[in-house]
Amino acid sequence: MLRRDRPTSSPVTAPEAVEDTAEPVTVTVARDVRADQREAFERWAADVLGQAAEFPGNLGTSLLRPGPGSTRYHLVYRFADGESLARWERSAERRAALSRVEHLTESVDYARVAGLDSFFTALTPARPGPRWKLTVLTTAAVFVITLGFQLLVSPHAASWPLPARLLLSAVVVVVLLGHVVMPRLTRWFAPWLRRRR
């Protein structure tokens, strides 16, 4: 699920469709920062991302700085589900932060990605914690799903052509990984994933 909002100066909050999702949600806020306000904006961004990182359900935050010739910064937030995102977006902390940033920027774009798309978006740039931890967690999830498939499904499909068996296996692994297993694992292991060691 992807939602983009037009540039706006008013606070944007998760719509009901996003709030009701039980899957991880990634939000990207792109802000064009005034050239003479970059230092102030980076201080503000560090503060607001730090607040979001401490909010219940947060799975990671990051700041992407503009490239040469650009003034566009991207703030990325990842939450365990739509309800956690909505609580952050309706919080007094966020409202106070937004009231301090408008004079530093010229425009803002807001985008949300949920579900399977959110899982892959999370790999870059909103990956929580070191890459090796997410690799270990993903490998364990794929192993368990594949083992279950081999024990429970493969015997019943033994007479199928190899391409059909591989296709079925791939579909089962991807669907379970993106919609069932990883959303729960990233929520359950969030404290461990966020630790930098």
Secondary structure, DSSP 8 states (H G I E B T S, - for coil): -EEEE---SS-----HHHHT--S-EEEEEEEEE-GGGHHHHHHHHHHHHHHHHTSTTEEEEEEE---TT--EEEEEEEESSHHHHHHHHTSHHHHHHHHTTGGGEEEEEEEEEETHHHHHHTTTT---S-HHHHHHHHHHHHHHHHHHHHHHTGGGGTTS-HHHHHHHHHHHHHHHIIIIIHHHHHHHTHHHHHS--
